[in-house]
Amino acid sequence: MTSPIDPLTLEVVELIGTIVARYYEEYEEAAAKHSLTGAQARVLGLLTGGPTPMRRLAQQLKCEPSNVTGIVDRLESRGLAERRLDPADRRVKLAAATEAGRETSQRLRGSLDFAREPLAELTEEERTVLRDLLKRMLGATP
């Protein structure tokens, strides 16, 4: 039998859930303004970090590689992404954002206002504490 969750923990979990839902809602709206689906925008955002194997994209998105293939196909048809052979292993296909893709991703991220205003109301010290607590929750050391 599991022990009941204390009320404070339950409230924090519910607040995190609300934040995540609001973030995804705004992210989907921002993506749509750039004629992208949320999944396309997420892949494009991942690709701005550099060329990435298609299989790794699928792992990061927790989906089947065939789904990533379709998403990259659509991004490629719009000139936002391209496929390359991995110079270290020519059997591996890499997906990469084009310059237009990086610019689109940057504009999209810049249009996300959901957390910007509430975070601006916190002091730098409060934002640092919040960042460090979130990193700790994710298992990363601040």
Backbone bond lengths (Angstrom), bond angles and torsions (degrees), N, CA, C in turn:
res aa  C-N    CA-C-N  psi(-1)  N-CA   C-N-CA  omega(-1)  CA-C   N-CA-C  phi
1 M - - - 1.452 - - 1.531 108.39 -
2 T 1.318 116.12 132.77 1.458 119.75 179.19 1.519 109.88 -87.35
3 S 1.328 114.55 148.44 1.458 118.65 -179.53 1.532 108.76 -78.10
4 P 1.327 116.69 149.34 1.461 119.82 179.87 1.533 110.26 -66.63
5 I 1.322 114.10 149.09 1.462 119.70 178.51 1.524 108.08 -78.68
6 D 1.328 115.86 135.30 1.467 118.36 179.86 1.542 108.66 -68.12
7 P 1.325 117.04 153.85 1.472 121.48 -175.20 1.533 113.64 -57.71
8 L 1.320 118.69 -37.23 1.463 120.66 -179.23 1.527 110.69 -66.29
9 T 1.328 116.47 -45.12 1.468 120.17 178.23 1.517 110.33 -61.41
10 L 1.326 116.77 -43.57 1.460 121.35 178.62 1.530 110.69 -59.70
11 E 1.327 117.14 -43.78 1.468 120.79 178.82 1.522 111.07 -62.83
12 V 1.343 117.97 -42.82 1.464 121.37 179.29 1.529 110.26 -63.08
13 V 1.329 116.86 -43.62 1.467 121.02 179.14 1.527 110.08 -61.28
14 E 1.320 117.10 -43.30 1.466 120.46 179.39 1.530 111.16 -65.11
15 L 1.333 117.24 -39.45 1.469 120.48 177.82 1.528 111.08 -65.10
16 I 1.315 117.42 -41.21 1.469 120.56 177.12 1.526 109.48 -61.92
17 G 1.319 117.27 -43.27 1.468 121.07 177.78 1.518 111.95 -60.04
18 T 1.320 117.51 -41.39 1.463 121.72 178.44 1.524 110.67 -64.97
19 I 1.322 116.66 -42.07 1.466 120.94 178.97 1.521 110.07 -62.68
20 V 1.329 116.95 -45.65 1.463 120.72 -179.61 1.529 110.26 -61.72
21 A 1.317 117.39 -45.14 1.464 120.69 -179.58 1.528 111.02 -62.06
22 R 1.321 117.09 -43.99 1.474 119.99 179.28 1.515 111.38 -66.00
23 Y 1.332 117.17 -38.70 1.458 120.68 178.39 1.530 110.35 -62.15
24 Y 1.333 117.10 -48.11 1.464 119.74 -178.99 1.523 111.80 -65.10
25 E 1.315 117.41 -36.25 1.468 120.57 177.59 1.527 109.73 -61.45
26 E 1.328 117.07 -47.93 1.456 120.04 179.71 1.525 111.20 -67.44
27 Y 1.332 116.73 -37.47 1.457 120.78 179.61 1.525 110.45 -62.04
28 E 1.333 117.26 -43.31 1.469 121.79 178.30 1.529 110.52 -62.96
29 E 1.340 116.67 -42.00 1.472 120.55 178.45 1.525 111.04 -64.36
30 A 1.331 117.00 -43.14 1.467 120.93 178.87 1.521 110.49 -64.30
31 A 1.321 117.28 -40.82 1.468 121.09 178.32 1.521 110.01 -61.43
32 A 1.333 116.23 -45.04 1.464 120.52 -178.89 1.530 111.45 -60.55
33 K 1.328 117.44 -35.46 1.469 120.51 178.19 1.525 111.89 -65.12
34 H 1.339 116.14 -19.48 1.467 121.33 176.86 1.529 110.45 -104.73
35 S 1.342 115.68 16.87 1.468 123.04 -179.38 1.525 112.31 57.18
36 L 1.329 115.88 39.33 1.459 122.47 178.23 1.524 109.04 -122.99
37 T 1.311 116.11 152.99 1.453 119.72 168.44 1.528 106.76 -82.03
38 G 1.307 116.78 166.06 1.460 119.71 176.80 1.516 111.39 -60.01
39 A 1.343 117.12 -40.56 1.467 120.77 179.96 1.528 110.78 -64.37
40 Q 1.330 116.96 -41.70 1.469 119.85 178.03 1.524 110.45 -62.43
41 A 1.318 116.51 -42.17 1.462 120.39 -179.95 1.522 110.68 -64.83
42 R 1.340 117.36 -39.72 1.464 120.18 178.92 1.525 110.83 -65.05
43 V 1.337 117.63 -43.62 1.460 120.18 178.35 1.518 109.89 -62.70
44 L 1.313 116.73 -44.37 1.463 120.08 179.48 1.526 110.36 -60.21
45 G 1.312 116.99 -41.76 1.460 120.81 177.30 1.523 111.94 -61.39
46 L 1.330 116.73 -41.27 1.468 120.13 177.79 1.529 110.73 -65.03
47 L 1.320 116.48 -36.84 1.461 120.28 -177.30 1.525 112.76 -72.50
48 T 1.320 117.63 -19.04 1.469 118.83 178.38 1.526 110.77 -68.58
49 G 1.324 117.26 -15.08 1.461 121.56 176.24 1.519 112.72 -79.62
50 G 1.308 116.76 -6.43 1.460 121.29 179.43 1.513 110.85 127.51
51 P 1.329 116.38 166.54 1.469 120.27 178.73 1.523 110.92 -54.78
52 T 1.325 115.58 135.69 1.459 121.49 -173.41 1.520 109.87 -134.12
53 P 1.350 117.26 134.44 1.467 119.27 175.30 1.530 110.83 -59.02
54 M 1.313 115.48 141.55 1.469 120.64 -178.62 1.537 110.44 -57.79
55 R 1.325 117.07 -39.87 1.462 120.51 -179.57 1.531 110.96 -62.28
56 R 1.336 117.37 -39.30 1.468 120.25 179.12 1.529 110.44 -66.56
57 L 1.331 117.16 -38.20 1.475 119.83 176.19 1.530 109.80 -58.34
58 A 1.324 116.07 -44.92 1.468 119.94 179.88 1.528 110.33 -61.13
59 Q 1.332 116.82 -41.04 1.469 119.89 178.68 1.522 110.63 -64.36
60 Q 1.339 117.03 -43.76 1.465 120.39 -178.91 1.523 111.49 -64.40
61 L 1.331 116.83 -35.52 1.462 121.13 -179.42 1.527 112.46 -88.75
62 K 1.334 115.39 -6.13 1.464 121.21 -178.48 1.528 111.17 56.00
63 C 1.345 114.65 52.11 1.459 120.27 178.84 1.527 109.31 -142.00
64 E 1.298 115.85 175.72 1.456 121.75 179.84 1.532 110.38 -74.46
65 P 1.336 117.45 144.85 1.470 120.31 177.65 1.533 113.17 -55.15
66 S 1.342 117.34 -32.89 1.475 119.48 179.85 1.529 110.87 -63.70
67 N 1.341 117.52 -32.25 1.472 120.13 176.82 1.519 110.21 -65.40
68 V 1.329 116.33 -42.33 1.463 120.93 179.78 1.515 110.19 -64.42
69 T 1.334 116.95 -38.26 1.462 120.74 178.67 1.523 110.23 -58.06
70 G 1.325 117.11 -45.88 1.470 121.02 179.53 1.521 112.13 -64.36
71 I 1.324 116.52 -40.76 1.470 120.64 179.71 1.522 109.88 -64.78
72 V 1.331 117.00 -46.89 1.464 120.74 -179.71 1.528 109.94 -65.27
73 D 1.340 117.79 -36.80 1.475 120.77 175.91 1.528 110.52 -55.39
74 R 1.336 116.21 -47.23 1.469 120.31 -177.89 1.527 111.28 -68.02
75 L 1.331 117.20 -39.59 1.471 119.80 176.96 1.529 110.37 -65.23
76 E 1.315 115.85 -39.06 1.465 120.88 -179.84 1.530 110.60 -65.88
77 S 1.326 117.32 -39.72 1.467 120.79 -179.24 1.530 111.74 -65.22
78 R 1.325 116.56 -22.14 1.476 121.48 178.33 1.526 111.94 -96.47
79 G 1.319 117.29 0.95 1.460 120.70 179.24 1.524 113.65 77.33
80 L 1.346 116.99 19.15 1.459 120.98 -178.07 1.527 112.65 -96.90
81 A 1.327 116.16 -17.03 1.469 121.03 -179.90 1.518 108.47 -146.15
82 E 1.325 114.19 163.38 1.460 120.41 176.44 1.516 108.86 -145.48
83 R 1.322 115.03 158.97 1.467 120.49 176.19 1.518 108.09 -102.85
84 R 1.331 114.67 144.51 1.462 121.52 177.70 1.522 108.56 -137.58
85 L 1.313 115.27 155.93 1.459 118.94 170.78 1.524 107.83 -82.51
86 D 1.318 116.15 142.01 1.459 121.33 177.17 1.529 108.15 -72.43
87 P 1.337 118.28 120.16 1.468 119.35 -178.46 1.537 112.59 -61.47
88 A 1.339 117.41 -24.96 1.460 120.90 -179.85 1.531 111.92 -81.49
89 D 1.323 117.05 -26.04 1.463 121.95 -179.35 1.518 107.85 -152.37
90 R 1.302 117.12 98.07 1.460 122.02 -172.90 1.532 113.43 -65.92
91 R 1.329 117.60 -6.38 1.467 120.22 175.05 1.524 111.36 -80.65
92 V 1.336 116.29 -16.20 1.468 121.80 -175.91 1.516 109.69 -96.02
93 K 1.336 115.34 131.15 1.466 120.90 175.91 1.521 108.80 -95.18
94 L 1.318 114.42 131.61 1.458 120.80 175.79 1.519 108.45 -105.42
95 A 1.297 116.40 144.24 1.464 121.48 170.23 1.522 106.05 -105.26
96 A 1.325 115.88 141.46 1.465 120.35 -179.20 1.521 109.13 -141.26
97 A 1.314 115.39 145.28 1.466 120.17 174.94 1.524 108.35 -76.12
98 T 1.316 115.79 140.65 1.454 120.73 171.99 1.528 107.65 -82.33
99 E 1.307 116.72 174.76 1.473 119.56 176.17 1.528 109.86 -57.86
100 A 1.345 116.46 -43.79 1.477 120.15 178.23 1.522 110.51 -62.12
101 G 1.323 117.57 -36.64 1.463 121.32 178.30 1.516 111.85 -66.81
102 R 1.333 116.67 -42.28 1.471 119.96 178.43 1.526 110.18 -64.11
103 E 1.328 117.03 -41.89 1.469 120.39 179.37 1.523 110.77 -64.08
104 T 1.325 116.96 -43.03 1.470 120.96 179.41 1.521 110.34 -62.56
105 S 1.331 116.76 -44.63 1.461 120.58 179.56 1.522 110.92 -62.83
106 Q 1.298 116.71 -40.99 1.470 120.74 179.54 1.534 110.68 -64.68
107 R 1.329 117.19 -43.56 1.482 120.30 177.77 1.524 110.39 -63.04
108 L 1.326 116.33 -41.27 1.462 120.18 -179.99 1.523 110.21 -62.09
109 R 1.335 117.00 -50.05 1.472 119.53 179.60 1.526 111.08 -61.53
110 G 1.331 116.86 -36.66 1.461 120.41 179.30 1.514 113.10 -67.65
111 S 1.330 116.98 -20.58 1.467 120.03 -178.73 1.521 113.01 -89.46
112 L 1.323 117.94 -3.16 1.466 120.91 179.96 1.528 109.38 -80.44
113 D 1.305 115.71 106.58 1.467 120.80 -176.70 1.523 112.81 -98.26
114 F 1.328 117.32 -9.84 1.460 121.27 -170.95 1.524 113.19 -47.37
115 A 1.311 117.38 -52.37 1.464 119.36 -175.34 1.523 112.74 -97.54
116 R 1.319 117.07 -15.86 1.466 119.60 -173.98 1.534 112.10 -59.24
117 E 1.323 117.99 -49.64 1.465 119.82 -177.17 1.532 112.60 -67.97
118 P 1.344 118.23 -48.38 1.469 116.82 178.13 1.525 112.34 -61.44
119 L 1.325 118.39 -37.88 1.459 120.35 179.14 1.522 111.37 -67.26
120 A 1.328 116.68 -33.14 1.465 120.25 179.78 1.529 111.04 -64.63
121 E 1.341 116.24 -24.46 1.461 119.91 179.51 1.529 112.10 -77.45
122 L 1.334 116.60 -13.14 1.463 120.32 177.25 1.522 109.11 -89.49
123 T 1.326 115.17 150.45 1.463 118.66 175.97 1.527 108.54 -71.77
124 E 1.315 116.26 166.43 1.463 119.75 177.16 1.528 110.17 -60.49
125 E 1.316 116.38 -38.76 1.461 120.38 178.89 1.532 110.78 -63.11
126 E 1.330 117.41 -43.07 1.462 121.07 179.30 1.535 110.76 -64.47
127 R 1.332 117.04 -41.89 1.470 120.68 177.93 1.529 110.43 -63.25
128 T 1.323 116.96 -38.35 1.468 120.91 178.71 1.523 110.32 -65.08
129 V 1.321 117.15 -44.29 1.465 121.05 178.39 1.534 109.78 -62.38
130 L 1.328 116.95 -45.03 1.463 120.85 179.57 1.526 110.39 -60.65
131 R 1.333 116.78 -46.75 1.466 120.85 178.51 1.523 110.71 -57.66
132 D 1.326 116.49 -47.48 1.460 120.67 -177.38 1.530 111.73 -65.27
133 L 1.331 117.00 -38.12 1.465 120.05 177.20 1.526 110.94 -65.65
134 L 1.330 117.68 -42.21 1.458 121.04 178.83 1.523 110.46 -64.24
135 K 1.322 117.05 -41.66 1.475 119.90 177.21 1.522 110.20 -61.70
136 R 1.328 116.24 -41.40 1.471 120.37 179.28 1.521 110.89 -62.70
137 M 1.322 116.28 -41.07 1.463 120.21 178.42 1.534 110.72 -62.43
138 L 1.326 116.31 -31.76 1.468 120.66 -179.48 1.531 112.55 -86.53
139 G 1.322 115.97 0.40 1.457 119.82 177.60 1.517 114.35 86.73
140 A 1.332 116.80 8.79 1.465 120.20 177.81 1.518 108.06 -98.14
141 T 1.294 116.20 145.44 1.467 119.17 177.64 1.522 109.73 -84.87
142 P 1.322 117.36 131.89 1.461 120.21 -178.93 1.512 112.36 -68.90
